[in-house]
Each structure stands twice: as structure tokens, then as C-alpha cells.
Amino acid sequence: MNLIVDDSYTLFSVQQEFNRLFPYLKINFYTATSRATGVAQWKILEASNRTLGEFLIADGEDDIVITPDTTVSDLERKFNTDYKLMAQVYRSSGRMWLATNATDSWTLEEQNKQGKALSA
């Protein structure tokens, strides 16, 4: 099954639909906040009702298609290049959620299977 998100989706609805398709994964969104030092910090956007369209970069594409074969790195990069957002995928590991940084080359299906195995 695929998930096709467009600019009308809220961040919260993307998170819900993503977790419905991949129950052992979750996705969080962050936005850059400016600092006096000029170094960007990232602020989590929790359960946000803001739409993707509010973060659209002018030359971004219309939709993001999320499939089981999508790699984590491709998905995170897509949100970063089309929207002013940083996306981070997390995998379930028992009672904890672990960032998938070391395994970003894995597909979402592989990540979800690993999360299921670690949560059994």
C-alpha cells in the first residue's frame, strides 16, 4: 500500500497515516529556528495541524509518494528539499523509539520488519 501526501495534509495526519502503514515506525517533523549565533536549531512540531503547504519551498513538487520500497534517506530528503522541514524516522525497539540514522539506507518495509522483531 502507498501513501500519497499533498500540500493539504496536516503534519499530524501525515504522522497518523504513516504510522498506520508502518506500525513499528513513526515520523517526526522539525523546523529550523534562528539563533543569534546564526546556527540553526531544530524545533519539533508535535501533533501540528499546520499543513505541508505552509512549509512548501517554491520549486517543490506537488506530492510525496511513500511506498514500502522507499528508503528512509530518500523520504527524509524529500521532505527537506520540497518543504522547509526536517523529517526523522524512528523505529520501535520495545518501549523505545530509536532514530534510524545508522540504517537510513534501508527501506521502510525493512525498518518496519526490524521494529516488529525488536518489539516482540
N, C-alpha and C positions, 0 to 999 in steps of 0.2 A: 504494500500500500504506500502511496505517496502523499505528501503534504505539500500543497501549493499555497504559499502565503503571498499576499499582495499588500500594498500600502495601507489598506483599510484595516488590517489586522491590528489589534492591540498587542502590546508586548506580552501581556498576561495570556491572551488567547493563543499566541504562538507557543508559549511555555506549556499551556494545558494540552494543546493538540500534539506537540512534540512528545510530551510525556505519555500521552495516550498511545501513540505509535511505538514508543520505545520506553516501556515502563521502568526499566532499570537505568534510565538516563534522565538528566534534566539539563536545561539550558538556562543560563542567566545572562542578562544584558547589563552592560555598564556604559556610562557616558563619561567623557572627559570633563574634568573641572579644571579651571585655570588656577594657577597659584602665582603668588608674587615672584617666585623664583623662576617662573617660565617653564617649569617642569609640570607636565600634565599628570594629574592623579585621576584614577578611575573611581566613579561612584556607582554603586549597584542601583538598578532601577527595579525595585521589588514590587511585584503584583501591580505593575503600572498599567493604567488604562490609556496611556498615550499610544498613538498609532505609529506604525512604522513610517508612514508618510511624514510625520513630524521630524524624522531624522534623515530623510532622503537626501542623498547627495545628488546634485543636479544631473550628472550623467549616469546615474544608477539605472539598472534595468528594472523592468516592471515587477516581475515575480521571482520568488525564490522557490525552487523545486527541491524538496527534501525527500530523498529516497533511501532505502536501506543500504544501497551501494555508495551513498555519499560519504566521503571521508570527513572526519571531524575537522581537519585542517581546511578543507575546501569550504565546509559550511561556515566556520568561524571567519574565514577570509571574505566570504561573500557578504556577510553582514557588515564587515568592516569596510569593504570597498564600495558597497551600494548605499550604506547608511552610516551615519556618524555614531556608530555603536561598536562596542567590543562585545562579542559573544564568547562565552566559555561553556563548554560541555563538561558535565560531571557524570561519573559512573558510580552506581551504588556499590558499596562494599560493606555488606552487613548493615550496620546502623549509620555508617558514614557515607559522605559523598566525596569522591576523590576527583580532582581535576585530571583530565585525560592528556595533559601536556606531553608525557613520555610516549603516548600511543596515539597521537593525533593523526598518524598515517592510516590507522585502522578505519574501517567503515563503521557506520552507525550500527549496523547489524552485528558486527563483530564485538563492538563495545557493549551492546545490549546483552549479547550472549554471555560475555565475561561477567557483566554485572549480575546476571541471573545466577551464574555459577557461584559467585562470591557471596551472594545473599541467601543461598540455600541452607 
